[in-house]
Amino acid sequence: MQTEEADIIVIGGGPAGLIAAREASRRGAAVTVLEEDAQIGLPCHCAGLVSMKGLESIGVPSRAPFVQNTVRGARFFSPSGLSFTVERDKAVANVVDRRLFDKVLAQQAEEAGARMELGFKVQGVERLKTGISVSGEEASYRAKIVIDAEGVSSRILKAIGLKPLDPTCLLTGLQMDLQGVDVDPEYVEVHTGQRIAPGFFAWAIPLGEHSARVGLACKGANPRELLERFIKDWLGHQRLPERGATRSGQIVTCGPIGKASSDNFLVVGDAAGQVKPTTGGGVILGGSCASIAGEVAAEAVNCGELSDTCLQRYESLWKKRFGKEFRTMLLARRAMNSLSDKAIDKIFKIVIEGNIQGLLSAEGDMDFQRGVLVKLLKSKEVLKLLPLFLKSRFPF
């Protein structure tokens, strides 16, 4: 079997892996990305809604050919049909074609010097005295550092001795592109309720004036059956649309894993649980953490310090920047999971009557939600919700 050398091996060619590879390469490390699929960006498992500000923060232009649409707000619907709108005066988020988006990131990584190895399925990893060996069917690599960006499968994490994601916090998601539907192209829709999507929510993301990406995630139910029913209810009296691509995947809601570094090894993105527990979005926060990982890995290679003691700098940096964000969003997700449909309706009523949507519109942030969540907890309107949460958590 042929064995090749690299300073850093990145396993997984999704956004987190490509950003880590880009940042490490820019700092002089010899980086190879191992991607099991034949093309970057396929298959796609993402709803593709990302904030413009977030894109700029991870070094990607917010206006590029991968942008399918721009939105300036979201409409939220309760189980009984109550609704409120959170919006800005101008567009704040892009709907992206993830295949093209990932290709832009791959191009950035290659221009920085990273090498792409497509169709390479990792079959095993082995610790060596001087690094880690990564083996496939016909070839293997030896690297000083491995960055695991494989996603939720956690195969490599287990092999390396780190605790993977809690499988009970992984939700099954399914979405479908629909053509020939009447939608407002400037607003995303979020639909809540146990009948619609137990344990999460359903979404309708406009791709344009007459197309939308409609999906949901759930726990303990059949997502295909729920999605078919939701689409039928959502369309109402509209004529049947043309159906496009259907995509499935797992959504992480448990927050980050306990430890994301070891000797010669770092974990980033979905594999590390660096995903917003509130919405399941991981491109921006996961990419930001991956950027830190690439920088730390390159510095470790350059100075020859590859132990966990040195690489824990990655953990310290991302936790200092984003740790409170993840913890606050995780608490919010757990609170939401505890609510009955009746309680959700009461919350919507309080939000509408107290004009809480005004605060959300003025100060809400798609990526960094802690600030507005803390302000909400301090408002007298939200204090009215406390009995609902206590009753849901302790029904006696």
C-alpha positions in Angstrom: 0.0 0.0 0.0 1.3 3.4 -1.0 2.0 5.8 2.0 2.1 9.6 1.6 3.2 12.2 4.0 1.6 15.5 5.1 1.9 17.9 8.0 -1.9 17.9 8.5 -4.6 15.6 7.3 -8.2 17.0 7.3 -10.8 14.3 7.2 -13.9 15.6 5.5 -14.4 18.2 2.8 -17.4 20.1 4.2 -17.2 23.7 5.3 -15.5 23.1 8.6 -12.9 20.9 7.1 -12.2 23.2 4.2 -11.9 26.3 6.4 -9.5 24.4 8.7 -7.4 23.4 5.7 -7.4 26.9 4.3 -6.2 28.5 7.5 -3.6 25.9 8.1 -2.3 26.1 4.6 -2.1 29.9 4.7 0.3 29.5 7.6 2.7 27.3 5.7 1.5 23.8 6.7 1.4 21.0 4.1 -2.3 20.0 4.2 -4.2 17.2 2.5 -8.0 17.0 2.6 -9.5 13.5 2.4 -13.1 13.5 1.2 -15.0 10.3 0.8 -17.3 11.5 -1.9 -16.3 12.0 -5.5 -17.3 15.7 -5.5 -17.0 18.5 -3.0 -20.5 19.7 -1.9 -22.3 16.5 -2.7 -24.4 15.0 -1.3 -26.0 18.1 0.3 -27.5 17.8 3.8 -28.0 21.5 4.6 -30.9 23.9 4.4 -28.5 26.5 3.2 -29.6 29.6 5.2 -26.6 31.6 6.4 -26.2 35.1 7.6 -24.4 37.7 5.5 -22.4 38.9 8.5 -21.5 35.3 9.3 -20.2 34.6 5.8 -17.9 37.6 6.0 -16.7 36.4 9.4 -15.5 33.1 7.9 -13.8 34.8 5.0 -16.4 34.2 2.3 -18.0 37.0 0.2 -21.7 37.4 1.1 -22.4 38.2 -2.6 -21.3 35.5 -4.9 -22.7 33.0 -7.5 -23.6 30.5 -4.8 -26.3 32.9 -3.5 -29.8 31.7 -4.6 -31.8 34.3 -2.7 -31.6 36.9 0.1 -34.1 37.2 3.0 -34.7 39.9 5.6 -36.9 38.2 8.1 -38.7 35.2 9.5 -42.3 34.4 10.2 -43.0 32.1 13.2 -46.2 30.0 13.5 -47.6 28.3 16.6 -49.4 25.0 16.6 -52.8 26.8 16.5 -51.7 29.2 13.8 -50.7 32.3 15.8 -47.8 34.1 14.2 -45.3 36.9 14.6 -42.6 38.3 12.4 -39.0 39.1 13.1 -37.5 41.4 10.4 -34.9 44.0 9.4 -35.2 46.8 6.9 -32.7 45.1 4.5 -31.6 41.6 3.7 -29.6 39.9 6.5 -29.2 36.3 5.3 -28.4 34.4 2.1 -30.0 31.2 0.8 -27.0 29.4 -0.7 -26.5 26.5 -3.1 -24.3 24.4 -0.8 -22.6 22.6 -3.7 -21.4 25.9 -5.1 -20.7 27.3 -1.7 -18.5 24.3 -0.7 -16.7 24.6 -4.0 -15.8 28.2 -3.2 -14.3 27.1 0.1 -12.4 24.2 -1.7 -11.0 26.7 -4.2 -9.9 29.0 -1.3 -8.1 26.0 0.4 -6.4 24.9 -2.8 -5.3 28.5 -3.6 -3.7 28.5 -0.1 -1.8 25.3 -1.0 -4.1 22.5 0.3 -4.4 19.3 -1.7 -7.7 17.6 -2.3 -8.0 13.8 -2.3 -11.5 12.9 -3.4 -13.1 9.5 -3.2 -10.9 8.6 -0.3 -12.9 6.7 2.4 -11.0 6.5 5.6 -11.0 2.9 6.9 -8.9 3.3 10.0 -6.6 5.6 12.0 -3.6 4.5 14.1 -1.4 6.4 16.5 2.3 6.4 15.7 5.2 7.7 17.7 5.5 10.7 15.4 1.9 11.3 14.5 -1.2 9.5 13.1 -1.6 7.1 10.2 -4.8 7.3 8.2 -5.6 4.4 5.9 -7.9 3.8 3.0 -8.4 1.0 0.5 -5.4 1.6 -1.7 -3.4 4.2 0.1 -2.5 5.6 3.5 -1.2 8.9 4.9 1.0 9.8 7.8 0.5 13.1 9.3 1.7 15.1 12.3 -1.8 16.3 13.1 -5.2 15.0 12.0 -8.2 17.3 12.0 -11.5 15.4 12.1 -14.3 17.1 10.2 -16.1 14.0 9.2 -19.5 15.1 10.5 -21.9 13.3 12.9 -20.7 9.7 12.2 -18.0 9.9 14.9 -16.1 6.8 13.6 -12.7 8.4 14.0 -13.5 10.0 17.4 -14.2 6.6 18.8 -11.1 5.1 17.3 -8.9 7.9 18.7 -10.4 7.6 22.2 -12.6 10.7 22.5 -16.2 10.7 23.5 -18.5 11.3 20.4 -21.8 13.1 20.1 -24.7 11.8 22.2 -26.8 9.9 19.6 -30.0 10.7 21.5 -29.5 14.4 20.6 -29.3 13.7 16.8 -32.5 14.5 15.0 -33.5 13.2 11.5 -34.1 15.9 9.0 -35.7 15.8 5.6 -36.3 18.6 3.1 -37.5 19.1 -0.5 -37.2 21.8 -3.1 -40.5 22.8 -4.6 -41.1 24.7 -7.8 -44.3 26.6 -8.7 -45.4 27.7 -5.2 -46.5 31.1 -4.0 -44.1 32.4 -1.4 -42.8 35.7 -0.1 -39.2 35.7 -1.3 -38.0 37.9 1.6 -39.2 35.8 4.5 -38.4 32.4 6.0 -41.2 30.5 7.7 -40.8 28.5 10.9 -43.6 26.2 12.0 -43.8 24.7 15.5 -45.8 22.0 17.2 -45.8 18.3 18.1 -48.1 17.4 15.2 -45.8 19.2 12.7 -42.3 18.3 13.9 -42.0 16.7 17.4 -38.7 17.8 19.1 -37.9 20.5 16.6 -39.7 22.5 13.8 -40.6 22.7 10.1 -39.2 25.4 7.8 -40.0 27.0 4.4 -37.0 28.8 2.9 -37.8 30.8 -0.2 -35.5 30.2 -3.2 -37.3 32.9 -5.2 -40.8 34.2 -5.8 -42.1 30.8 -6.9 -39.8 28.2 -5.3 -39.0 27.1 -1.8 -37.0 24.6 0.2 -39.4 23.0 2.6 -38.3 20.6 5.4 -38.4 19.5 9.0 -36.6 17.6 11.6 -38.1 15.5 14.3 -37.5 12.9 17.1 -39.4 9.7 17.5 -41.4 10.0 14.3 -41.2 9.3 10.5 -39.9 12.5 8.9 -41.1 11.6 5.4 -44.7 11.1 6.6 -44.5 14.3 8.6 -43.0 16.3 5.7 -45.6 15.0 3.2 -48.4 16.1 5.6 -46.8 19.4 6.3 -46.3 20.2 2.6 -50.0 19.4 2.0 -51.1 21.6 4.8 -48.7 24.4 3.9 -49.8 24.5 0.3 -53.5 24.8 1.2 -55.4 25.4 -2.0 -52.3 25.9 -4.2 -51.9 23.6 -7.1 -49.5 20.8 -6.7 -45.9 22.0 -7.2 -43.1 20.4 -9.2 -40.8 18.5 -6.8 -37.0 18.9 -7.0 -34.2 17.5 -5.0 -34.9 15.7 -1.7 -32.2 15.7 0.9 -31.9 14.0 4.3 -29.4 14.3 7.2 -28.9 14.4 10.9 -29.2 17.6 13.0 -27.1 18.2 16.1 -28.9 19.7 19.1 -26.7 18.6 22.0 -24.1 21.3 21.9 -20.3 20.7 21.8 -18.7 17.4 22.9 -16.7 17.5 26.1 -13.2 17.3 24.6 -12.2 18.2 21.1 -8.5 17.7 21.2 -5.9 15.0 21.9 -2.3 14.2 21.0 -1.9 15.0 17.3 -5.6 15.4 16.9 -8.4 18.0 16.7 -12.1 17.8 16.0 -14.2 20.5 14.3 -17.7 21.3 13.0 -20.6 18.8 13.3 -18.2 16.1 14.6 -17.4 18.4 17.6 -21.0 19.4 18.1 -20.2 23.0 17.1 -23.7 23.6 15.9 -26.4 25.9 17.2 -28.7 23.8 19.4 -31.6 26.1 18.8 -31.7 25.8 15.0 -29.2 23.1 14.0 -27.2 25.6 11.9 -23.4 24.9 11.9 -21.8 26.6 9.0 -20.8 29.9 10.7 -20.0 28.8 14.3 -18.5 25.5 13.2 -16.5 27.3 10.5 -15.3 29.9 13.0 -14.1 27.1 15.3 -12.5 25.4 12.4 -10.6 28.5 11.5 -9.1 28.5 15.0 -8.2 24.8 14.6 -6.4 25.4 11.4 -4.4 28.2 12.9 -3.5 26.3 16.0 -2.6 23.1 14.1 -0.3 25.1 11.8 1.5 26.8 14.7 1.9 23.4 16.4 3.5 21.9 13.3 5.8 24.9 12.9 7.0 24.7 16.4 7.0 20.9 16.7 4.7 20.8 19.8 2.0 18.3 18.9 0.9 17.0 22.3 -2.6 17.5 23.7 -1.1 20.0 26.2 -0.2 22.3 23.2 -3.3 21.6 21.1 -5.6 22.4 24.0 -5.0 26.0 23.0 -7.6 25.3 20.3 -10.1 24.3 23.0 -9.3 27.3 25.1 -9.7 29.8 22.2 -13.0 28.5 20.8 -14.6 28.0 24.2 -13.5 31.6 25.2 -15.1 33.0 22.1 -18.2 30.8 21.7 -18.6 28.7 24.9 -21.3 31.0 26.5 -23.1 31.1 23.2 -23.4 27.3 23.0 -24.4 27.0 26.6 -27.1 29.6 26.4 -28.6 28.2 23.2 -28.5 24.7 24.6 -30.5 25.8 27.6 -33.0 27.5 25.3 -33.3 24.3 23.2 -33.9 22.1 26.3 -36.6 24.6 27.5 -38.3 24.5 24.1 -38.2 20.7 24.0 -40.1 20.6 27.3 -43.1 22.6 26.1 -46.4 21.2 25.1 -48.3 22.7 22.1 -50.6 24.4 24.5 -47.7 26.1 26.2 -46.2 27.1 22.9 -49.4 28.8 21.9 -49.4 30.7 25.2 -45.8 31.8 24.5 -46.8 33.1 21.1 -49.7 35.0 22.6 -47.4 36.7 25.2 -44.8 37.5 22.5 -47.4 39.1 20.3 -49.2 41.0 23.1 -45.9 42.2 24.6 -44.3 43.1 21.3 -41.4 40.9 22.1 -40.9 40.5 18.4 -39.8 44.1 18.3 -36.8 43.3 20.6 -36.0 40.2 18.4 -36.1 42.3 15.3 -34.0 45.1 16.7 -31.3 43.0 18.5 -31.6 39.4 17.3 -28.6 37.8 15.7 -28.8 34.6 13.6 -25.4 33.3 14.8 -24.9 34.8 18.2 -28.1 34.4 20.1 -27.0 34.7 23.7 -27.3 38.5 23.9 -30.9 38.7 23.0 -31.8 35.5 24.9 -30.3 37.1 28.1 -32.3 40.3 27.5 -35.5 38.3 27.0 -35.0 36.5 30.3 -34.7 39.9 32.0 -37.9 41.3 30.5 -41.1 41.3 32.5 -43.1 39.8 29.5 -40.8 36.7 29.5 -41.1 36.3 33.2 -44.8 35.5 32.6 -43.5 32.4 30.8 -41.7 31.0 33.8 -44.8 29.1 35.1 -45.2 27.4 31.7 -41.6 26.1 31.7 -41.9 24.9 35.3 -45.2 23.2 34.7 -43.7 21.5 31.6 -40.6 20.4 33.4 -42.3 19.4 36.6 -46.0 18.4 35.8 -47.4 18.0 39.3 
